[in-house]
Amino acid sequence: MTILVFVGSLLVAMAMGIPIAFALLASGVTLMWHLDLFDAQILAQNVIGGADSFPLLAVPFFMLAGEIMNAGGLSRRIVDFALALVGHVKGGLGYVTIMAGCLLSALSGSAVADAAALTALLLPMMVSAGHDKARAGGLIAATGVIGPVIPPSIGLVIFGVAANVSISKLFLAAIVPGLLIGGALWLTWAWLVRREKIVPPPAKSTAEILATFRGALWALMLPVIILVGLRMGVFTPTEAAVVAAVYALFVSMAIYRELSWKDLYAVFVNAAKTSAIVMFLIAAAMVSAWLITVADLPSKVVGLLQPFMDNKILLMLAIMVLVMVVGTAMDMTPTILILTPVLMPIIKAAGIDPVYFGVMFIINNSIGLITPPVGTVLNVVAGVGRISMDDLTKGVVPFMIAEFAILFLMVLFPWLVTWPAKFFHG
């Protein structure tokens, strides 16, 4: 009955069109009344305490870093470098999209920011070259969701805080899975374009490739600085976010000189708006997280999953299918905040590595960003690229299937995640 009250009130609030943050608060209050625990002071304390977290400072700073990179020319130079490397092969612009997406993922950690930048920069080129617009948009959307996987990742930060799991370990464990997803998209694109009759542009000379590399070098140094700093223990993930923002600001204003003082206001306002939405979601979800613990909902869910508890692979398959279904109707951040306190006790009881689960959970939630009807990244690509949602959905399906295939491959073979995690973390 407790589960029904919580889920039912949340779904009713969402069906009424109430914003998800307020829907979470409404479901929390409803559950409080059901448990006869309503207290406005406890409600306020949980909301304030939910956002009062040092690790969560990484979120606004990574948001700011992403805004600066797009406005300051870092994203464009990375695309130019990828174009010089593989733009001349058949279907080269698709490979450029995947390469640039992986590199941008290592800069901003935001799927929406990466997808918007790639759509604006590459979609017109792909259409001019003769590629189907819906398929090209589908590839860009599918590449954009690598953003929350390859570190630095805002999704991993939120999960790490909600689950009390080391964010540094999550970052390092997600590198190889993110690259595997990129590899799957590469093979899928190669299969789809093999029969297209498109004449690629001539190959760039070595001098031109070196010139674009020199232009992108400052941008390419950022993920190296962050990952080496995390691996060597120079700074925490939160401090890494500050380093990323300050470095991007310095390069944009002092090196590339594409960001002026008068542009800074708009950049900071955009980052503040996005950060405020995410932080309020986190604060509102903490009320539900506290009540989930008080109502002992995890033990009730354990009872439902009891038949799978003796087999880690079957349990992970069941959980991944559950998250996949939820991802079609709910955005990434609220899904993480709602399901993490429910699923983590189950994961610990089954003896599954929390870092491995966290990476898998975030990958699944990331793919949910391109599953209709919600599909935040789909909406961004459709809006920026002026593509109908129906056409874009058809275009993204092959790439979405490839990403789910990699996800379930890592469920069957956990060492694909755990071994690289041990290698990077030492």
C-alpha positions as CSV (number, residue, x, y, z in Angstrom):
1,M,0.0,0.0,0.0
2,T,2.9,2.4,0.8
3,I,4.5,1.8,-2.6
4,L,1.1,2.4,-4.2
5,V,0.6,5.7,-2.3
6,F,4.0,7.0,-3.3
7,V,4.0,6.0,-7.0
8,G,0.3,6.8,-7.4
9,S,0.6,10.3,-6.0
10,L,3.7,11.0,-8.1
11,L,2.1,9.7,-11.4
12,V,-1.1,11.7,-10.7
13,A,0.9,14.9,-10.1
14,M,2.9,14.4,-13.3
15,A,-0.3,13.6,-15.3
16,M,-1.7,16.9,-14.1
17,G,1.2,18.7,-15.7
18,I,2.9,19.7,-12.4
19,P,6.7,20.2,-12.8
20,I,8.6,17.2,-11.7
21,A,10.3,18.9,-8.7
22,F,6.9,20.0,-7.3
23,A,5.5,16.6,-8.2
24,L,8.2,15.0,-6.0
25,L,7.3,17.4,-3.2
26,A,3.6,16.6,-3.6
27,S,4.3,12.8,-3.5
28,G,6.5,13.3,-0.4
29,V,3.8,15.2,1.4
30,T,1.2,12.6,0.5
31,L,3.4,9.8,1.8
32,M,4.0,11.9,5.0
33,W,0.2,12.1,5.6
34,H,-0.1,8.3,4.8
35,L,2.5,7.5,7.4
36,D,1.1,10.1,9.9
37,L,4.4,11.9,9.9
38,F,3.5,15.2,8.4
39,D,5.7,18.0,9.8
40,A,6.4,21.2,7.9
41,Q,9.7,21.6,9.7
42,I,10.9,18.2,8.7
43,L,9.8,18.9,5.1
44,A,11.8,22.2,5.1
45,Q,14.9,20.6,6.7
46,N,15.0,17.9,4.1
47,V,14.6,20.3,1.2
48,I,17.4,22.6,2.5
49,G,19.6,19.7,3.5
50,G,19.2,18.0,0.1
51,A,21.0,20.9,-1.7
52,D,23.5,21.6,1.2
53,S,26.2,19.2,-0.1
54,F,29.8,20.0,-1.0
55,P,30.0,17.3,-3.7
56,L,26.9,18.8,-5.4
57,L,28.9,22.0,-6.0
58,A,30.3,20.1,-8.9
59,V,27.0,20.3,-10.8
60,P,26.8,24.2,-11.2
61,F,30.5,24.4,-12.0
62,F,30.3,21.6,-14.7
63,M,27.2,23.4,-16.1
64,L,29.2,26.6,-16.2
65,A,32.2,24.9,-17.9
66,G,29.9,23.5,-20.6
67,E,28.4,26.9,-21.3
68,I,31.8,28.6,-21.5
69,M,33.1,25.8,-23.9
70,N,30.2,26.3,-26.3
71,A,30.4,30.1,-26.2
72,G,34.2,30.3,-26.2
73,G,35.1,28.2,-29.2
74,L,36.4,25.0,-27.5
75,S,33.6,22.8,-28.9
76,R,34.0,24.2,-32.4
77,R,37.7,23.5,-32.5
78,I,37.2,19.9,-31.3
79,V,34.8,19.4,-34.2
80,D,37.3,21.0,-36.7
81,F,40.0,18.6,-35.5
82,A,37.7,15.6,-35.9
83,L,36.8,16.8,-39.4
84,A,40.4,17.0,-40.4
85,L,41.1,13.4,-39.1
86,V,38.2,11.4,-40.6
87,G,36.0,13.8,-42.5
88,H,37.3,12.5,-45.9
89,V,36.2,8.8,-45.5
90,K,32.8,7.5,-46.6
91,G,30.3,8.6,-44.0
92,G,33.1,10.6,-42.5
93,L,30.8,13.3,-41.0
94,G,29.1,10.6,-38.9
95,Y,32.4,9.5,-37.5
96,V,33.3,13.1,-36.9
97,T,30.1,13.4,-34.8
98,I,31.0,10.3,-32.7
99,M,34.6,11.5,-32.2
100,A,33.6,15.0,-31.3
101,G,30.8,13.7,-29.0
102,C,33.2,11.6,-27.0
103,L,35.7,14.5,-26.7
104,L,32.9,16.9,-25.7
105,S,31.7,14.4,-23.2
106,A,35.1,14.6,-21.5
107,L,34.6,18.4,-21.2
108,S,31.1,19.2,-20.1
109,G,29.3,16.1,-18.8
110,S,26.0,17.4,-20.0
111,A,24.1,15.5,-22.7
112,V,21.9,18.5,-23.6
113,A,24.8,20.8,-24.0
114,D,26.7,18.3,-26.2
115,A,23.7,17.5,-28.3
116,A,22.9,21.2,-28.9
117,A,26.5,22.0,-29.9
118,L,26.8,19.0,-32.2
119,T,23.4,19.7,-33.9
120,A,24.2,23.3,-34.5
121,L,27.7,22.6,-35.9
122,L,27.3,19.3,-37.7
123,L,23.7,18.7,-38.8
124,P,23.8,21.3,-41.6
125,M,27.0,19.8,-42.9
126,M,25.6,16.3,-42.9
127,V,22.5,17.4,-44.7
128,S,24.5,19.3,-47.3
129,A,26.7,16.3,-47.9
130,G,23.5,14.2,-48.8
131,H,22.9,12.3,-45.5
132,D,19.3,11.7,-44.5
133,K,18.4,14.4,-42.0
134,A,16.5,12.2,-39.6
135,R,19.3,9.6,-39.5
136,A,21.9,12.3,-39.0
137,G,19.9,13.8,-36.2
138,G,19.4,10.4,-34.7
139,L,23.1,9.8,-34.7
140,I,23.8,13.2,-33.1
141,A,21.1,12.5,-30.4
142,A,22.6,9.1,-29.6
143,T,26.1,10.5,-29.5
144,G,24.9,13.2,-27.1
145,V,23.9,10.7,-24.4
146,I,27.5,9.7,-24.1
147,G,27.9,13.0,-22.2
148,P,26.6,11.8,-18.8
149,V,28.8,8.6,-19.1
150,I,32.4,9.7,-19.9
151,P,33.7,11.7,-17.0
152,P,33.2,14.4,-15.9
153,S,29.6,13.5,-15.6
154,I,26.9,15.4,-13.8
155,G,24.8,12.2,-13.6
156,L,27.6,10.3,-11.9
157,V,28.0,13.2,-9.4
158,I,24.3,13.1,-8.5
159,F,24.3,9.3,-8.2
160,G,27.4,9.4,-6.1
161,V,25.9,11.9,-3.6
162,A,22.5,10.0,-3.5
163,A,24.1,6.6,-3.1
164,N,27.1,7.6,-1.0
165,V,29.5,6.1,-3.5
166,S,33.0,7.5,-4.4
167,I,32.5,9.9,-7.3
168,S,36.2,9.6,-8.3
169,K,35.8,5.8,-8.6
170,L,32.6,6.3,-10.6
171,F,34.4,8.7,-13.0
172,L,37.3,6.4,-13.6
173,A,35.1,3.3,-14.0
174,A,32.9,5.0,-16.7
175,I,35.7,5.8,-19.1
176,V,35.8,2.4,-21.0
177,P,32.0,1.9,-21.0
178,G,31.6,5.3,-22.6
179,L,34.1,4.5,-25.3
180,L,32.4,1.1,-25.9
181,I,29.1,3.0,-26.5
182,G,31.0,5.2,-29.0
183,G,32.4,2.1,-30.7
184,A,28.9,0.6,-31.0
185,L,27.7,3.9,-32.6
186,W,30.7,3.8,-35.0
187,L,29.9,0.3,-36.2
188,T,26.2,1.0,-36.5
189,W,26.8,4.1,-38.6
190,A,29.3,2.2,-40.8
191,W,26.6,-0.4,-41.4
192,L,23.9,2.1,-42.2
193,V,26.0,4.3,-44.7
194,R,27.6,1.4,-46.6
195,R,25.1,1.8,-49.5
196,E,24.8,5.5,-49.5
197,K,26.2,7.2,-52.6
198,I,27.9,10.2,-51.1
199,V,31.1,11.6,-52.4
200,P,33.3,12.6,-49.4
201,P,35.5,15.7,-49.5
202,P,39.2,15.3,-50.2
203,A,41.5,14.3,-47.3
204,K,43.2,17.0,-45.4
205,S,47.0,17.3,-45.7
206,T,49.2,16.5,-42.7
207,A,49.9,20.3,-42.3
208,E,46.1,21.0,-42.1
209,I,45.6,18.2,-39.6
210,L,48.4,19.5,-37.4
211,A,47.0,23.0,-37.7
212,T,43.6,21.9,-36.4
213,F,45.3,19.9,-33.7
214,R,47.2,22.9,-32.5
215,G,44.0,24.9,-32.5
216,A,42.2,22.3,-30.4
217,L,45.1,21.4,-28.2
218,W,44.1,23.8,-25.4
219,A,40.6,22.3,-25.4
220,L,41.9,18.7,-25.5
221,M,44.1,19.3,-22.5
222,L,41.1,19.8,-20.2
223,P,40.0,16.2,-19.9
224,V,43.6,15.1,-19.5
225,I,44.1,17.6,-16.6
226,I,40.8,16.4,-14.9
227,L,41.5,12.7,-15.3
228,V,45.1,12.9,-14.3
229,G,44.2,15.1,-11.3
230,L,41.6,12.7,-10.1
231,R,43.8,9.7,-10.6
232,M,46.7,11.3,-8.8
233,G,44.5,12.6,-6.0
234,V,45.4,16.2,-6.8
235,F,41.8,17.3,-6.4
236,T,38.3,16.0,-5.7
237,P,35.5,15.8,-8.3
238,T,34.1,19.0,-6.9
239,E,37.4,20.8,-7.2
240,A,37.8,19.3,-10.7
241,A,34.6,21.0,-11.7
242,V,36.0,24.4,-10.5
243,V,39.3,23.7,-12.4
244,A,37.3,22.9,-15.5
245,A,35.3,26.1,-15.3
246,V,38.3,28.3,-14.6
247,Y,40.4,26.6,-17.3
248,A,37.7,27.0,-19.9
249,L,37.2,30.6,-19.0
250,F,40.9,31.3,-19.3
251,V,41.3,29.6,-22.6
252,S,38.1,31.2,-24.1
253,M,39.1,34.7,-23.0
254,A,42.9,34.7,-23.1
255,I,43.9,32.1,-25.7
256,Y,41.1,31.8,-28.2
257,R,39.7,35.3,-27.4
258,E,36.2,34.4,-28.6
259,L,34.5,35.2,-25.3
260,S,34.4,38.9,-24.2
261,W,33.6,40.4,-20.9
262,K,30.1,41.5,-22.2
263,D,29.4,37.9,-23.2
264,L,30.0,36.6,-19.7
265,Y,26.7,37.8,-18.3
266,A,24.6,35.6,-20.7
267,V,26.9,32.6,-20.1
268,F,26.6,32.9,-16.3
269,V,22.8,33.4,-16.5
270,N,22.3,30.3,-18.7
271,A,24.4,28.2,-16.4
272,A,22.6,29.5,-13.3
273,K,19.2,28.8,-14.8
274,T,20.1,25.2,-15.6
275,S,21.9,24.6,-12.3
276,A,18.9,26.0,-10.4
277,I,16.5,23.5,-12.1
278,V,18.8,20.6,-11.3
279,M,19.5,21.6,-7.7
280,F,15.9,22.2,-6.9
281,L,15.1,18.7,-8.3
282,I,17.7,17.3,-6.0
283,A,16.4,19.2,-3.0
284,A,12.8,18.1,-3.6
285,A,13.9,14.5,-4.1
286,M,15.6,14.4,-0.7
287,V,12.2,14.6,0.9
288,S,11.1,11.5,-1.0
289,A,14.4,9.8,-0.3
290,W,14.0,10.3,3.5
291,L,10.5,9.0,3.4
292,I,11.5,6.0,1.3
293,T,13.9,5.1,4.1
294,V,11.4,5.7,6.9
295,A,8.7,3.7,5.2
296,D,11.2,0.9,4.5
297,L,10.3,0.7,0.8
298,P,13.6,-0.9,-0.2
299,S,12.7,-4.1,1.9
300,K,9.3,-4.2,0.1
301,V,11.0,-4.0,-3.3
302,V,13.5,-6.7,-2.2
303,G,10.6,-8.9,-1.6
304,L,9.4,-8.3,-5.1
305,L,12.9,-9.1,-6.5
306,Q,13.5,-12.0,-4.1
307,P,13.4,-14.6,-7.0
308,F,16.4,-12.9,-8.6
309,M,18.5,-12.3,-5.5
310,D,20.6,-15.4,-5.8
311,N,21.7,-14.6,-9.4
312,K,23.5,-11.3,-9.8
313,I,23.1,-11.3,-13.6
314,L,19.4,-12.0,-13.5
315,L,18.9,-9.3,-10.8
316,M,20.9,-6.8,-12.9
317,L,18.8,-7.7,-16.0
318,A,15.6,-7.2,-14.0
319,I,16.7,-3.8,-12.6
320,M,18.0,-2.6,-16.0
321,V,14.7,-3.5,-17.7
322,L,12.9,-1.6,-14.9
323,V,15.1,1.5,-15.3
324,M,14.7,1.3,-19.1
325,V,10.9,1.3,-18.7
326,V,11.0,4.2,-16.2
327,G,13.3,6.1,-18.6
328,T,10.7,6.3,-21.3
329,A,8.5,8.4,-19.0
330,M,10.9,10.3,-16.7
331,D,13.9,12.4,-17.2
332,M,17.4,11.4,-16.0
333,T,17.8,13.4,-12.8
334,P,14.5,12.6,-11.1
335,T,14.9,8.9,-12.1
336,I,18.3,8.8,-10.3
337,L,17.0,10.6,-7.3
338,I,13.9,8.5,-6.9
339,L,15.3,5.0,-7.7
340,T,18.7,5.2,-6.1
341,P,17.6,5.1,-2.4
342,V,15.2,2.2,-3.4
343,L,17.7,0.1,-5.4
344,M,21.0,0.6,-3.4
345,P,20.0,-1.6,-0.5
346,I,19.0,-4.3,-2.9
347,I,22.4,-4.0,-4.7
348,K,24.3,-4.2,-1.4
349,A,22.2,-7.2,-0.2
350,A,23.0,-9.0,-3.4
351,G,26.7,-8.3,-3.1
352,I,26.9,-6.3,-6.4
353,D,29.7,-3.7,-6.6
354,P,28.1,-0.3,-6.1
355,V,30.5,1.4,-8.5
356,Y,29.7,-1.1,-11.2
357,F,26.0,-0.7,-10.6
358,G,26.3,3.1,-10.6
359,V,28.0,3.1,-14.0
360,M,25.3,0.8,-15.4
361,F,22.5,2.8,-13.8
362,I,23.8,6.0,-15.3
363,I,24.3,4.5,-18.8
364,N,20.7,3.2,-18.7
365,N,19.4,6.6,-17.6
366,S,21.4,8.3,-20.3
367,I,19.9,6.2,-23.0
368,G,16.6,7.1,-21.5
369,L,17.3,10.7,-22.7
370,I,16.6,9.5,-26.3
371,T,13.6,7.2,-25.6
372,P,10.3,8.8,-26.4
373,P,7.9,10.3,-25.3
374,V,10.0,12.3,-22.9
375,G,13.5,12.1,-24.5
376,T,15.0,15.4,-23.4
377,V,17.9,15.1,-25.9
378,L,15.5,14.1,-28.7
379,N,13.6,17.3,-28.0
380,V,16.8,19.4,-28.1
381,V,18.0,17.9,-31.4
382,A,14.5,18.2,-32.9
383,G,14.3,21.9,-31.8
384,V,17.8,23.0,-32.8
385,G,17.8,20.9,-36.0
386,R,14.2,21.6,-37.0
387,I,13.3,18.0,-37.4
388,S,9.9,16.5,-36.7
389,M,9.8,14.3,-33.6
390,D,8.4,11.4,-35.5
391,D,11.1,11.4,-38.1
392,L,13.9,11.9,-35.5
393,T,12.5,9.0,-33.4
394,K,12.8,6.7,-36.5
395,G,16.3,8.0,-37.2
396,V,17.5,7.3,-33.6
397,V,16.1,3.7,-33.3
398,P,19.1,1.8,-34.8
399,F,21.6,3.7,-32.6
400,M,19.4,3.3,-29.5
401,I,19.3,-0.4,-30.1
402,A,23.1,-0.5,-30.4
403,E,23.5,1.4,-27.1
404,F,21.1,-1.0,-25.3
405,A,23.0,-3.9,-26.8
406,I,26.2,-2.6,-25.2
407,L,24.4,-2.1,-21.9
408,F,23.1,-5.6,-21.7
409,L,26.5,-7.0,-22.9
410,M,28.0,-5.3,-19.8
411,V,25.3,-6.9,-17.7
412,L,26.3,-10.4,-19.0
413,F,30.0,-9.6,-18.7
414,P,30.6,-7.3,-15.7
415,W,34.3,-7.4,-16.0
416,L,34.0,-5.0,-19.0
417,V,33.3,-2.4,-16.3
418,T,35.0,-3.7,-13.2
419,W,38.4,-4.6,-14.7
420,P,39.0,-1.1,-16.3
421,A,37.8,0.5,-13.1
422,K,40.4,-1.4,-11.1
423,F,43.1,-0.5,-13.7
424,F,42.4,3.2,-13.7
425,H,41.9,3.5,-10.0
426,G,44.8,1.3,-9.1
